[in-house]
Amino acid sequence: MGFDEEYDASFFSAMLGCFTQIHSAALNFAIEYKIFDIIAKEKYGGRHVSAIEVASQLPSSVQHSDLAFRLDRVLRLLATHSYLTCSYDANPGGDNHISGRLYGISPIGKFFVSANQNTSGYLALFTPFMNHPALVNTWLGFKNAIIDKETIDICKKVHGMPLYQMAEIDPTLNNLINKSLENLSFIVMRRILEIYKGFEGISTLVDVGGGTAQTLKMILSKYPSIKAINFDLPHVIQNAPPHPGIEHVEGDMFESVPKGDAIILMHICHNWSDENCIKILSECYKALPENGKVIVLETIMGDIVEQSEEAKLASSLDNTMFLQSGRERTEKEFEYLCKCSGFSGIKVACSAFYLRLLEFYK
């Protein structure tokens, strides 16, 4: 009697879905203890290393007789999810049975090596952000965002304040948010600057919600003649380092926006309801000259549900936005925002990974 291969595959996928928290916890541990950095160390010359070697590099405060054995279990899990590569030496030359498994950095794992922050890119800080105690407690209230009509902001429901206010009083959370987005901006903007020519000819460029100004720094590296204004809330601007050509300005985008030839909104619209997005875009409209434009960088949801990696990430981000009453949108929904805020036209200019660059024309 033969087995149903589709049924068996579905069984494994269903079981894995039930254990995603273990995957997240293991990845968070590896980032906290810099496991990827240890394996990528130059001293190993690119060769694969055993759990015993990795364990020897961990702080003395966590050393114990079973450390390497337990660590190997985590490294094996990370390797099954392609964060690490693994080879096996049947004759390792030692008497410890785990010394034969040797681990290296995979193409995915390179995004978790801190030395790659300014080269191929670094995404590791999203994991401690998503596993921050305040966020973990928030996820426990996830169901309220669906079943309770009055709950449009889970953070506010669980903690009594929205996420951005939590960041104001929690320096660790604030740093994780800022650094995660800064590192993501580096990866995305490097691709954007390769293919998008829309920054040419701009005199003054305003980044609304620009954080630590990573996006503007990269734009200025290619277009140094631009006068750049980084506009954000006071608790964000106070952590933004000075940079030639960039003026840091504190303010509230719901009240007014600094004037410029073009305005960037990157990862801003998805934080807010349609009503609030229209308010923000309307302030941008007021700040632009007649031939000005808003450059919107956001995920675009497809009308048809797909199973691609990009579609999975887009839907994951969309559900993440239950945190603060936001959501990802379709192209038609952005056209609606464009029309309601007074702009005359909209165009999808290019794509970079999961983001689309849209231009709103005055």
FENLIN-V478387 format. One record per pair of residues at least 12 apart in sequence whose C-alpha atoms are under 10 Angstrom apart, sorted by the first residue. I is the first residue (numbers start at 1). J is the second residue. Records with the same first field share a line. If there is no record, write none. Layout:
I = J + J
This chain:
21 = 131
22 = 74 + 77
23 = 74 + 77 + 78 + 81
24 = 78 + 127 + 128 + 130 + 131
25 = 74 + 127 + 128 + 131
26 = 71 + 73 + 74 + 75 + 77 + 78
27 = 74 + 75 + 77 + 78 + 83 + 112 + 124 + 127 + 128
28 = 124 + 125 + 126 + 127 + 128 + 129 + 130 + 131 + 132
29 = 74 + 127 + 128
30 = 71 + 74 + 75 + 78 + 112 + 124
31 = 112 + 113 + 114 + 124 + 125 + 127 + 128
32 = 124 + 125 + 127 + 128
33 = 57 + 58 + 59
34 = 57 + 58 + 112 + 113 + 114 + 124
35 = 54 + 55 + 57 + 58 + 71 + 75 + 112 + 113
36 = 54 + 83 + 84 + 104 + 105 + 106 + 109 + 110 + 111 + 112 + 113 + 114 + 124
37 = 54 + 105 + 109 + 110 + 112 + 113 + 114 + 115 + 116
38 = 53 + 54 + 55 + 56 + 57 + 58 + 113
39 = 51 + 53 + 54 + 57 + 84 + 103 + 104 + 105 + 113
40 = 103 + 104 + 105 + 109 + 110 + 113 + 114 + 115
41 = 113 + 115
44 = 104
46 = 104 + 105
47 = 102 + 103 + 104 + 105
48 = 84 + 85 + 86 + 87 + 88 + 101 + 102 + 103 + 104 + 105
49 = 86 + 87 + 99 + 100 + 101 + 102 + 103 + 104 + 105
50 = 68 + 71 + 72 + 75 + 86 + 87 + 88 + 92 + 98 + 99 + 100 + 101 + 102 + 103 + 104
51 = 67 + 68 + 69 + 70 + 71 + 72 + 73 + 74 + 75 + 76 + 98 + 99 + 100 + 101 + 102 + 103
52 = 67 + 68 + 69 + 71 + 72 + 96 + 98 + 99 + 100 + 101 + 102
53 = 68 + 99 + 102
54 = 67 + 68 + 71 + 72 + 75 + 103
55 = 67 + 68 + 69 + 70 + 71 + 72
56 = 68
68 = 96 + 98 + 99
69 = 96 + 97 + 98 + 99
72 = 98 + 99 + 101 + 102 + 103
73 = 98
75 = 101 + 102 + 103 + 104
76 = 101 + 102 + 103
78 = 103 + 109
79 = 103 + 104 + 105 + 106 + 109
81 = 108 + 109
82 = 105 + 106 + 107 + 108 + 109
83 = 104 + 105 + 106 + 107 + 108 + 109 + 110 + 111 + 112
84 = 102 + 103 + 104 + 105 + 106 + 107 + 108 + 109 + 110
85 = 102 + 103 + 104 + 105 + 106 + 107 + 108 + 109
86 = 100 + 101 + 102 + 103 + 104 + 105 + 106
87 = 100 + 101 + 102 + 103 + 104
88 = 100 + 101 + 102 + 103
89 = 101 + 102
109 = 122 + 123 + 124
110 = 122 + 123 + 124
111 = 123 + 124
112 = 124 + 125 + 127
117 = 183 + 184 + 186 + 187
118 = 183 + 186 + 187
119 = 186 + 187 + 190
120 = 186 + 187 + 190
121 = 183 + 184 + 185 + 186 + 187 + 188 + 190
122 = 180 + 182 + 183 + 184 + 186 + 187
123 = 179 + 180 + 181 + 182 + 183 + 184 + 187
124 = 179 + 180 + 183 + 184
125 = 175 + 176 + 177 + 178 + 179 + 180 + 181 + 183 + 184
126 = 176 + 177 + 179 + 180 + 181 + 183 + 184
127 = 176 + 180
128 = 173 + 176 + 177 + 180
129 = 172 + 173 + 174 + 175 + 176 + 177 + 179 + 180
130 = 173 + 176 + 177 + 320
132 = 172 + 173 + 176
133 = 173
134 = 155 + 158 + 159 + 163 + 166 + 170 + 173
135 = 154 + 155 + 158 + 159 + 163 + 173 + 323
137 = 154 + 155 + 158 + 159
138 = 153 + 154 + 155 + 156 + 157 + 158 + 159 + 163 + 323
139 = 154 + 155 + 158 + 320 + 322 + 323
140 = 154 + 158
141 = 154 + 155 + 157 + 158 + 323
142 = 154 + 155 + 157 + 158 + 319 + 320 + 322 + 323
143 = 322
144 = 157 + 158 + 322
145 = 157 + 319 + 322 + 323 + 324 + 325
146 = 322
151 = 322 + 324 + 325
152 = 273 + 321 + 322 + 323 + 324 + 325 + 326
153 = 321 + 322 + 323 + 324 + 325 + 326
154 = 321 + 322 + 323 + 324 + 325
155 = 322 + 323 + 324 + 325
156 = 323 + 324 + 325
157 = 323 + 324
161 = 324
162 = 323 + 324 + 325
163 = 323 + 324
164 = 177 + 233 + 235 + 236 + 324
165 = 235
167 = 235 + 236
168 = 233 + 234 + 235 + 236
169 = 235
171 = 235
174 = 235 + 236 + 239
175 = 236 + 239
177 = 211
178 = 210 + 211 + 212 + 213 + 214 + 236 + 239 + 240
179 = 211 + 212 + 214
181 = 210 + 211 + 212 + 214 + 215 + 266 + 267
182 = 210 + 211 + 212 + 213 + 214 + 215
183 = 214 + 215
184 = 214 + 215
185 = 210 + 213 + 214 + 215 + 216 + 218 + 266 + 267
186 = 214 + 215 + 217 + 218
187 = 215 + 352 + 353
188 = 215 + 297 + 351 + 352 + 353 + 354 + 355
189 = 214 + 215 + 216 + 217 + 218 + 219 + 352
190 = 215 + 218 + 219 + 352
191 = 351 + 352 + 353
192 = 219 + 350 + 351 + 352 + 353 + 355 + 356 + 357
193 = 218 + 219 + 221 + 222 + 223 + 352
194 = 222 + 352
195 = 349 + 350 + 351 + 352
196 = 349 + 350 + 351 + 352 + 357
197 = 349 + 350
198 = 262 + 293 + 295 + 349 + 359
199 = 219 + 220 + 222 + 223 + 226 + 262 + 295
200 = 222 + 223 + 225 + 226
201 = 223 + 225 + 226 + 261
202 = 223 + 225 + 226 + 227 + 228 + 260 + 261 + 262 + 292
203 = 223 + 225 + 226 + 227 + 228 + 260 + 261 + 262
204 = 225 + 226 + 227 + 228 + 229 + 258 + 259 + 260 + 261 + 262 + 263
205 = 219 + 220 + 226 + 227 + 228 + 229 + 230 + 246 + 258 + 259 + 260 + 261 + 262 + 263 + 264 + 294
206 = 227 + 228 + 229 + 230 + 231 + 246 + 247 + 249 + 257 + 258 + 259 + 260 + 261 + 262 + 263 + 264 + 265 + 284 + 287 + 294 + 295
207 = 228 + 229 + 230 + 231 + 232 + 248 + 257 + 258 + 260 + 262 + 263 + 264 + 265 + 266 + 294 + 295
208 = 229 + 230 + 231 + 232 + 233 + 249 + 251 + 252 + 253 + 257 + 258 + 263 + 264 + 265 + 266 + 267 + 268 + 280 + 284
209 = 230 + 231 + 232 + 233 + 236 + 237 + 250 + 251 + 252 + 253 + 264 + 265 + 266 + 267 + 268
210 = 229 + 230 + 231 + 232 + 233 + 236 + 237 + 240 + 248 + 264 + 265 + 266 + 267 + 268
211 = 230 + 231 + 232 + 233 + 235 + 236 + 237 + 238 + 239 + 240 + 248
212 = 230 + 231 + 232 + 236 + 237 + 238 + 239 + 240 + 241 + 242 + 248
213 = 228 + 229 + 230 + 231 + 232 + 237 + 240 + 241 + 242 + 243 + 246 + 247 + 248
214 = 230 + 240 + 241
215 = 230 + 264 + 266
216 = 228 + 229 + 230 + 243 + 245 + 246 + 264
217 = 230 + 243 + 244 + 245 + 246
220 = 244 + 245 + 246
224 = 244 + 245
225 = 245
226 = 245 + 246
227 = 244 + 245 + 246 + 247 + 260 + 261
228 = 244 + 245 + 246 + 247 + 248 + 260 + 263
229 = 245 + 246 + 247 + 248 + 249 + 258 + 259 + 260 + 263
230 = 246 + 247 + 248 + 249 + 250 + 258 + 264
231 = 247 + 248 + 249 + 250 + 251 + 252 + 253 + 257 + 258
232 = 248 + 249 + 250 + 251 + 252 + 253 + 257
233 = 249 + 250 + 251 + 252 + 253
234 = 248 + 249 + 250 + 251 + 252
235 = 250
236 = 250
237 = 249 + 250 + 251
238 = 250
252 = 280
253 = 279 + 280 + 281 + 282 + 283 + 284
254 = 276 + 277 + 278 + 279 + 280 + 281 + 282 + 283 + 284
255 = 279 + 280 + 283
256 = 279 + 280 + 282 + 283 + 284 + 286 + 287
257 = 280 + 281 + 282 + 283 + 284 + 285 + 286 + 287 + 288
258 = 283 + 284 + 286 + 287 + 288
259 = 283 + 284 + 285 + 286 + 287 + 288 + 289
260 = 284 + 287 + 288 + 289 + 292 + 293 + 294
261 = 287 + 288 + 289 + 290 + 291 + 292 + 293 + 294
262 = 284 + 285 + 287 + 288 + 289 + 291 + 292 + 293 + 294 + 295 + 359 + 360 + 361
263 = 281 + 284 + 285 + 287 + 288 + 292 + 293 + 294 + 295 + 296 + 359 + 360
264 = 284 + 293 + 294 + 295 + 296 + 297 + 357 + 359
265 = 280 + 281 + 284 + 294 + 295 + 296 + 297 + 298 + 357 + 358
266 = 295 + 296 + 297 + 298 + 299 + 355 + 357
267 = 296 + 297 + 298 + 299 + 328 + 355
268 = 280 + 296 + 297 + 298 + 326
269 = 281 + 296 + 297 + 298 + 299 + 326 + 327 + 328 + 329 + 334 + 337
270 = 297 + 298 + 299 + 317 + 318 + 321 + 324 + 325 + 326 + 327 + 328 + 329
271 = 318 + 320 + 321 + 322 + 323 + 324 + 325 + 326 + 327 + 328
272 = 321 + 324 + 325 + 326 + 327 + 328
273 = 324 + 325 + 326 + 327 + 328
274 = 326 + 327 + 329 + 333 + 334 + 336 + 337 + 340
275 = 337 + 340 + 341
276 = 326
277 = 326 + 334 + 337 + 338 + 340 + 341
278 = 336 + 337 + 338 + 339 + 340 + 341 + 342
279 = 337 + 340 + 341
280 = 341
281 = 294 + 337 + 338 + 340 + 341 + 342 + 343 + 360
282 = 337 + 338 + 340 + 341 + 342 + 343
283 = 341
284 = 341 + 362
285 = 341 + 342 + 343 + 360 + 361 + 362
286 = 341 + 342 + 362
288 = 361 + 362
289 = 362
290 = 361 + 362
291 = 361 + 362
292 = 359 + 360 + 361 + 362
293 = 343 + 345 + 346 + 358 + 359 + 360 + 361 + 362
294 = 338 + 343 + 346 + 358 + 359 + 360 + 361 + 362
295 = 346 + 347 + 348 + 349 + 357 + 358 + 359 + 360 + 361
296 = 334 + 348 + 355 + 356 + 357 + 358 + 359 + 360
297 = 348 + 350 + 351 + 352 + 354 + 355 + 356 + 357 + 358 + 359
298 = 314 + 328 + 329 + 334 + 351 + 352 + 354 + 355 + 356 + 357 + 358
299 = 311 + 313 + 314 + 315 + 317 + 318 + 327 + 328 + 329 + 330 + 331 + 351 + 352 + 353 + 354 + 355 + 356 + 357
300 = 314 + 315 + 318 + 328 + 329 + 330 + 331 + 332 + 333 + 334 + 351 + 354 + 355 + 356 + 357 + 358
301 = 314 + 315 + 318 + 327 + 328 + 329 + 330 + 331 + 332 + 333 + 354
302 = 314 + 315 + 329 + 330 + 331 + 332
303 = 329 + 330 + 331 + 332
309 = 354
310 = 353 + 354 + 355
311 = 354
313 = 354
314 = 328 + 329 + 354 + 355
315 = 327 + 328
316 = 328
331 = 346 + 347 + 348 + 356 + 358
334 = 346 + 358 + 360
335 = 347 + 360
337 = 360
338 = 359 + 360 + 361 + 362
339 = 360
341 = 360 + 362
342 = 360 + 361 + 362
343 = 360 + 361 + 362
344 = 360 + 361 + 362
345 = 359 + 360 + 361 + 362
346 = 358 + 359 + 360 + 361 + 362
347 = 359 + 360 + 361
348 = 360
